[in-house]
């Protein structure tokens, strides 16, 4: 029965996240259209660079606790200890590092951005991100996802949008967009505070006190995961920074806008991650390798199928989608194509890193460091030759390299293989729908934004229906029958 309970929790978390994801996507779409039309490509490029640096520094401070805290709390539960002291230790360590990283950002700001004063709200962005990540992981351990949905999908995007509009009309300029970004990070932290109080109560956490042994154990036990997560964050943000060395803020803004569109299909795997990680952590401590293999293979295939359904319409109508954000961005269709393919490869198999983190914690950091070397070399070389599309191509090459290394090590180290012939049918359906959309586009039957949007939504829905009735594996059908009967 535990198997069904685990899958039910994973799917419940995914469905809860999906509900919030729709709201987040709408807010993000409005935000990007607003930012593109009001601020333009240059401030957007500056935002991309600042967000990349801020989030890399925040990842350093989080120290891998987004996942390693789940492992530490699973160990506490197994040995009969109260996990609240571990939560406090994790928050003390990470927030201390977060304050140091915020100070570091302030020190290097005049060197990186000499023409712009650092907005005062940006001082709170890194601690805000750090708190939301670490405290959010503690809440997820209880298999409760709604507070992260509220924080990430309601408070964060909508506060960003509202603040960006208000600060634009207050004539804050490019600094206004950066301040709005900081507001969104702090708003998400407030949502997580409410969740932490509801799940554990702030009073009980305060009186749990600080266990100095746990305080020292947290960084020691989290270091390998922390290096992996920092490397992964750098991997996903370094392209913007390397590109900005080769081209100006305006071209970087085009790339950043394409990145924002790509986050829509990329978020699919993140729907499953909040509940899958604690499930895998418990299975790892119970030495249930067969169960880990079954769950991971199924979830990766589901992610691939859903992400492919979203990716194909965006590939066909990329130029039209980008033009919604302003005339400066329509030139980024090829950039969007490369980034969509990169995120399809990564998103489908990103979750394969989690078992390696728990079972072989020294391997993921090595893989990420190798991939970072590939990324920097490829992006700089290709961007020098082909500009912004070259940077996207370099990112695609690096993402493919990282994914292949993860899959190879997963099979070699843990004897887990997530690939099978069941991936063929989603590819066939998506290819057929893509060819149909290309024919519709070339015929000129759809031209307006609303018509294109309607065709894209219908294509996604039709793809999902085909998968539902023609591409589910016998294991999928058995699982869904058990879930309905349970």
C-alpha positions in Angstrom: 0.0 0.0 0.0 3.0 2.3 0.6 3.7 2.3 -3.1 0.3 3.6 -3.9 0.4 6.1 -1.1 3.8 7.4 -2.4 2.4 7.8 -6.0 -0.8 9.4 -4.7 1.3 11.9 -2.8 3.5 12.6 -5.9 0.5 13.1 -8.1 -1.4 15.1 -5.5 1.6 17.4 -5.2 1.8 17.7 -9.0 -1.9 18.5 -9.4 -1.7 21.1 -6.6 1.4 22.6 -8.2 -0.4 22.5 -11.6 -3.2 24.6 -10.3 -0.8 27.3 -9.1 1.3 26.9 -12.2 -1.6 28.2 -14.3 -1.8 31.3 -12.2 1.9 31.8 -12.2 2.1 31.3 -16.0 -0.6 33.9 -16.6 1.1 36.4 -14.2 4.5 35.7 -15.8 3.0 36.2 -19.3 1.4 39.5 -18.4 4.7 40.5 -16.6 6.9 39.8 -19.7 4.5 41.5 -22.1 4.4 44.5 -19.7 8.1 44.6 -19.2 8.8 44.2 -22.9 6.4 46.9 -23.9 7.1 49.4 -21.1 10.8 48.9 -20.3 12.2 47.5 -23.5 15.0 45.0 -24.3 17.9 46.9 -22.5 16.4 47.0 -19.0 15.2 43.4 -19.5 18.8 42.4 -20.3 20.0 44.1 -17.2 17.4 42.3 -15.1 18.5 39.0 -16.6 22.1 39.6 -15.6 21.2 40.8 -12.0 18.8 37.9 -11.5 21.4 35.4 -12.7 24.1 36.8 -10.2 21.6 37.0 -7.4 20.3 33.5 -7.8 23.8 32.0 -8.1 24.8 33.7 -4.8 21.5 32.5 -3.2 22.3 29.0 -4.3 25.6 29.2 -2.6 23.9 30.2 0.6 21.2 27.5 0.4 24.0 25.0 0.5 22.0 22.2 -1.2 19.5 22.2 1.7 16.6 22.2 -0.8 17.3 18.5 -1.1 19.8 17.5 1.7 17.4 18.8 4.4 14.9 16.2 3.3 17.6 13.5 3.8 18.6 14.9 7.2 15.0 15.0 8.4 14.4 11.5 7.1 17.3 10.4 9.2 15.9 12.2 12.2 12.6 10.5 11.8 14.2 7.1 11.3 16.2 7.5 14.6 13.3 9.0 16.6 14.7 12.5 16.8 12.7 15.7 16.6 13.5 17.3 13.2 12.8 20.8 14.4 16.3 21.4 15.7 17.6 20.3 12.3 15.3 22.9 10.6 16.6 25.6 12.9 20.2 24.7 12.3 19.6 24.7 8.5 17.9 28.2 8.7 20.7 29.6 10.9 23.5 28.4 8.6 21.8 29.3 5.3 20.5 32.8 6.4 24.0 33.6 7.8 25.5 32.7 4.4 22.7 34.6 2.7 23.5 37.8 4.6 27.2 37.4 3.6 26.3 36.8 -0.1 24.1 40.0 0.0 27.0 42.0 1.3 29.3 40.5 -1.4 26.8 41.6 -4.1 26.8 45.1 -2.7 30.6 45.2 -2.7 31.0 44.0 -6.3 28.0 46.0 -7.6 30.0 49.2 -8.5 32.4 47.1 -10.5 29.7 45.1 -12.4 27.2 47.9 -12.9 29.0 51.3 -12.5 26.2 53.3 -14.2 23.5 52.1 -11.8 23.1 52.4 -8.1 22.1 49.1 -6.4 18.4 49.4 -5.3 18.0 49.1 -1.6 15.4 46.4 -1.8 17.9 44.2 -3.6 19.7 43.8 -0.3 16.9 41.6 0.9 16.5 39.5 -2.3 19.2 36.9 -1.5 18.0 36.2 2.2 14.4 36.1 0.9 15.3 33.5 -1.7 17.4 31.5 0.7 14.6 31.4 3.4 12.0 30.4 0.9 14.1 27.5 -0.4 15.2 26.1 3.0 11.9 26.5 4.9 10.0 25.4 1.8 12.0 22.1 1.9 11.1 21.6 5.6 7.4 22.0 4.8 7.6 19.6 1.8 9.0 16.9 4.1 5.5 16.7 5.6 4.2 16.2 2.1 2.4 19.5 2.1 2.7 21.6 -1.0 0.0 24.2 -0.9 2.1 26.8 0.9 4.8 26.7 -1.8 2.1 27.0 -4.4 0.8 30.1 -2.7 4.3 31.6 -2.3 5.7 30.6 -5.8 2.6 30.8 -7.9 0.6 33.6 -6.4 2.6 36.0 -4.2 5.9 35.9 -6.2 4.7 36.5 -9.8 1.8 38.8 -9.0 3.9 41.0 -6.6 6.5 41.2 -9.3 4.0 42.3 -11.9 2.2 44.9 -9.6 5.5 46.4 -8.4 7.0 46.6 -12.0 3.9 48.5 -13.2 3.8 50.9 -10.2 7.6 51.6 -10.3 7.4 52.2 -14.1 4.8 55.0 -13.6 6.9 56.3 -10.7 9.7 56.9 -13.2 12.1 54.5 -11.4 13.6 53.4 -14.8 15.7 50.2 -15.0 16.2 50.2 -11.2 12.4 49.9 -10.9 12.5 46.5 -12.7 15.3 45.3 -10.3 13.3 46.5 -7.3 10.2 44.7 -8.5 12.3 41.5 -8.7 13.4 42.0 -5.1 9.8 42.6 -4.0 8.8 39.2 -5.5 11.6 37.4 -3.7 10.5 38.9 -0.4 6.8 38.2 -1.0 7.6 34.5 -1.6 9.5 34.4 1.7 6.4 35.9 3.5 4.2 33.1 2.0 6.7 30.4 3.2 6.8 32.0 6.7 3.0 31.5 6.9 3.4 27.9 5.8 6.2 27.2 8.3 4.0 28.6 11.1 1.1 26.5 10.0 3.0 23.2 9.7 5.4 23.5 12.6 4.4 26.7 14.4 7.1 29.4 14.8 6.7 29.2 18.6 7.7 25.5 18.7 10.6 26.1 16.3 11.8 28.9 18.5 11.7 26.9 21.7 13.3 23.9 19.9 16.6 25.7 20.4 19.9 25.3 18.5 21.7 22.0 18.7 25.3 22.8 18.1 26.0 19.3 16.8 23.3 19.7 14.2 24.6 23.2 13.4 28.0 21.7 12.5 26.4 18.7 10.8 24.3 20.7 8.4 27.1 22.2 6.3 29.2 19.1 6.5 26.4 16.8 5.3 25.1 19.3 2.7 28.4 20.3 1.1 28.4 17.8 -1.8 24.7 18.5 -2.6 25.4 22.3 -2.2 28.2 22.1 -4.8 25.9 20.3 -7.1 23.1 22.8 -6.7 25.3 25.8 -7.1 26.8 24.2 -10.2 23.3 23.5 -11.6 22.2 27.1 -10.8 25.4 28.4 -12.5 24.7 26.1 -15.4 21.2 27.6 -15.9 22.4 31.2 -15.4 25.9 31.4 -16.7 24.7 31.6 -20.3 23.2 35.1 -19.7 26.5 36.3 -18.0 28.8 34.9 -20.7 26.5 36.2 -23.5 26.6 39.7 -21.9 30.4 39.7 -22.3 30.0 39.2 -26.1 26.9 41.3 -26.9 25.1 44.3 -25.4 22.2 44.6 -22.9 19.7 44.7 -25.7 20.7 41.4 -27.3 20.9 39.9 -23.9 17.3 41.1 -23.3 16.1 39.1 -26.3 17.8 36.0 -25.0 16.3 36.5 -21.5 12.8 36.9 -23.0 13.2 33.6 -24.9 14.3 32.1 -21.6 11.1 33.3 -19.9 8.9 31.6 -22.5 10.9 28.4 -22.2 10.2 28.3 -18.4 6.6 27.3 -19.3 7.4 23.7 -20.5 10.5 23.5 -18.2 8.3 23.9 -15.1 6.6 20.5 -15.9 9.3 18.5 -14.1 9.1 20.9 -11.1 5.4 19.9 -10.6 6.6 16.4 -9.6 9.8 17.4 -7.8 8.3 18.7 -4.5 6.8 15.3 -3.6 9.1 13.0 -5.5 12.2 14.2 -3.5 10.9 13.3 0.0 9.5 10.0 -1.4 12.9 9.1 -2.9 14.7 10.1 0.3 12.6 7.7 2.4 13.0 4.9 -0.2 16.8 5.5 -0.2 17.0 5.0 3.6 14.7 1.9 3.3 17.1 0.5 0.5 14.1 0.1 -1.9 16.1 0.3 -5.1 13.4 -1.5 -7.3 10.8 1.0 -6.1 13.0 3.9 -6.8 13.6 2.6 -10.4 9.8 2.1 -11.0 8.8 5.5 -9.8 11.6 7.5 -11.4 11.1 5.8 -14.8 7.4 6.5 -14.8 7.8 10.1 -13.7 10.5 10.9 -16.3 8.3 9.5 -19.1 5.3 11.5 -17.9 7.4 14.7 -17.8 8.8 14.0 -21.3 5.3 13.4 -22.7 3.8 16.5 -21.1 6.7 18.8 -21.9 6.8 17.6 -25.5 3.1 18.5 -25.9 3.9 22.1 -24.8 7.2 22.4 -26.7 6.0 21.5 -30.2 3.4 24.4 -30.6 6.0 26.8 -29.3 8.6 25.6 -31.8 6.2 26.1 -34.7 4.9 29.5 -33.6 8.0 30.8 -31.9 8.3 34.1 -33.9 4.6 34.9 -33.4 4.8 34.3 -29.6 7.9 36.4 -29.2 6.4 39.3 -31.2 3.7 39.6 -28.4 6.4 41.1 -26.1 7.4 43.8 -28.5 9.0 44.3 -31.9 12.5 44.0 -30.5 12.0 40.4 -29.5 10.6 38.8 -32.7 14.1 38.2 -34.0 14.7 35.6 -31.3 12.8 32.7 -32.9 16.0 30.6 -33.6 17.1 31.3 -30.0 13.8 30.1 -28.7 14.1 26.9 -30.8 17.5 26.0 -29.4 16.4 26.8 -25.8 13.2 24.8 -26.1 15.1 21.7 -27.3 17.6 22.2 -24.5 14.9 22.4 -21.8 13.1 19.4 -23.3 16.3 17.3 -22.8 17.0 18.6 -19.4 13.4 18.8 -18.0 12.6 15.2 -19.0 15.5 13.7 -17.1 16.4 16.4 -14.5 14.9 14.3 -11.7 17.4 11.5 -12.4 19.9 13.5 -10.4 18.1 13.1 -7.1 18.9 9.3 -6.6 22.5 10.1 -7.3 22.5 12.9 -4.8 21.2 10.6 -2.0 23.2 7.4 -3.0 26.4 8.8 -4.6 26.7 12.5 -3.4 30.2 13.0 -4.8 29.2 12.2 -8.4 26.7 15.0 -9.3 29.1 17.8 -8.4 31.7 16.3 -10.8 29.1 16.0 -13.6 28.0 19.6 -13.1 31.5 21.0 -13.1 32.3 19.1 -16.4 29.1 20.4 -17.9 30.0 24.0 -16.8 33.3 23.7 -18.6 31.4 22.6 -21.8 28.9 25.4 -21.4 31.4 28.2 -21.0 33.5 27.0 -23.9 30.5 26.4 -26.2 28.6 29.5 -25.4 31.5 31.9 -25.7 32.8 30.2 -28.9 29.4 30.0 -30.6 28.2 33.5 -29.4 31.4 35.0 -30.7 30.7 33.5 -34.2 26.9 33.7 -34.3 25.8 36.1 -31.6 22.7 35.3 -29.5 21.6 32.2 -31.5 25.1 30.9 -30.9 24.8 31.3 -27.2 21.5 29.3 -27.3 23.2 26.6 -29.3 26.0 26.4 -26.8 23.5 26.0 -24.0 21.8 23.2 -25.9 25.1 21.4 -26.4 26.0 21.7 -22.7 22.5 20.5 -21.6 22.7 17.5 -23.8 26.2 16.6 -22.4 24.9 17.0 -18.8 21.9 14.8 -19.4 23.9 12.0 -21.1 26.3 12.0 -18.1 23.5 11.8 -15.6 21.8 8.9 -17.4 25.1 7.0 -17.9 26.0 7.3 -14.2 22.5 6.5 -13.0 22.8 3.2 -14.9 26.4 2.5 -14.0 26.3 3.4 -10.3 22.8 2.5 -9.3 21.7 0.1 -12.1 18.7 2.4 -12.9 17.6 2.8 -16.5 14.7 5.2 -17.2 14.7 4.9 -21.0 12.5 2.5 -22.9 10.5 2.1 -26.1 7.5 3.7 -24.4 9.0 7.1 -25.4 8.3 6.4 -29.1 4.6 7.0 -29.1 4.8 10.5 -27.6 7.4 11.4 -30.2 5.2 10.0 -33.0 2.1 12.0 -31.8 4.1 15.2 -31.3 5.7 14.9 -34.7 2.4 14.4 -36.4 0.8 17.4 -34.6 3.9 19.5 -35.3 3.7 18.7 -39.1 0.0 19.7 -39.0 0.7 23.0 -37.2 3.5 23.8 -39.7 1.1 23.1 -42.6 -1.6 25.4 -41.0 1.0 28.1 -40.5 2.3 28.0 -44.0 -1.3 28.0 -45.5 -2.0 31.4 -43.8 -5.2 30.2 -42.3 -4.3 31.6 -38.9 -2.8 35.0 -38.6 -4.1 36.9 -35.6 -2.7 36.4 -32.1 -6.0 35.0 -30.8 -6.2 32.5 -33.6 -2.7 31.3 -33.1 -3.2 31.0 -29.4 -6.4 29.0 -29.9 -4.7 26.6 -32.4 -1.8 26.1 -30.0 -4.1 25.3 -27.1 -6.1 22.9 -29.2 -2.9 21.2 -30.4 -1.7 20.7 -26.8 -5.2 19.3 -25.7 -5.3 17.0 -28.7 -1.8 15.7 -27.9 -2.8 15.0 -24.3 -5.9 13.1 -25.4 -3.9 10.9 -27.8 -1.5 10.1 -25.0 -4.3 9.4 -22.6 -6.0 6.8 -24.9 -3.2 5.4 -27.0 0.2 5.8 -25.2 -0.3 4.8 -21.6 1.8 1.7 -20.7 0.2 -1.3 -18.9 2.0 -0.1 -15.7 0.4 3.4 -16.1 -3.1 1.9 -16.5 -2.7 -0.5 -13.5 -1.4 2.4 -11.4 -4.3 4.7 -12.3 -6.8 1.8 -11.6 -5.2 1.3 -8.2 -5.3 5.0 -7.4 -9.0 5.2 -8.3 -9.9 2.2 -6.2 -7.8 3.4 -3.3 
